[in-house]
Amino acid sequence: MATQCRHQEVRMPRIDAASIAEHRANQERVLLAAARELLVTSGRTAVTPAAVGAAAGLARSSVYKYFASADEILARIVADAFRDWGVRVAAAVASAPTPGDRIDTYVRTTLALAASGEHRVAVLGGDIPQDEPGRAKLAEAHHNLAAPLREVLRDMAVADPGLVAELVDGALGKAIARLDAGEPIEPLTTRTLEFVRGAVGLTRNSDQE
């Protein structure tokens, strides 16, 4: 009888999806959302498999089915943040009619997202010790952020668009640091736009169609 009772207590894990693959994807999203919240509210040291599992309502052992370590969780959060940021910037830039408008939109959208705090996830989760594939993935995600800028610079026939894009993003990085320090976004955006337009050969009165 005892053996029968023990047998009755064993249950298969509940699958809340149409397939195991979909279930895994759902669980992974839940874990990443919990980890992101821990990162933003308590810092990167708070992101451990045990803490993430507890926040998501799962055991630590279950977390290891999806991520091998805290570093892997953080790397995924940062890569996803870069990807989402890039998608939003690219969509905004694509809607602008002229090269000058696309440059302006790239700058304005980047600074607006930064001012909203969207970049904090990437900043908080940065400097993660990674194996070579992990570092390569993060580097690719970061590189892809500037893809819309490189494209418009190529359309404008700017010499060495890759280098110019890096220099522009360096200037935006400094502007974002000033935003983080409390500088108002509107005057900072105006000054940054003037600098970037001059750096790529655009002025208010001479846009390239």
Secondary structure, DSSP 8 states (H G I E B T S, - for coil): -HHHHHHHH-------SSSHHHHHHHHHHHHHHHHHHHHHHH-GGG--HHHHHHHHT--HHHHTTT-SSHHHHHHHHHHHHHHHHHHHHHHHHHT-SSHHHHHHHHHHHHHHHHHTTTTHHHHHT-S----HHHHHHHHHHHHHHTHHHHHHHHHTT-SSHHHHHHHHHHHHHHHHHHHHTT--HHHHHHHHHHHHHHHTT-BTTB---
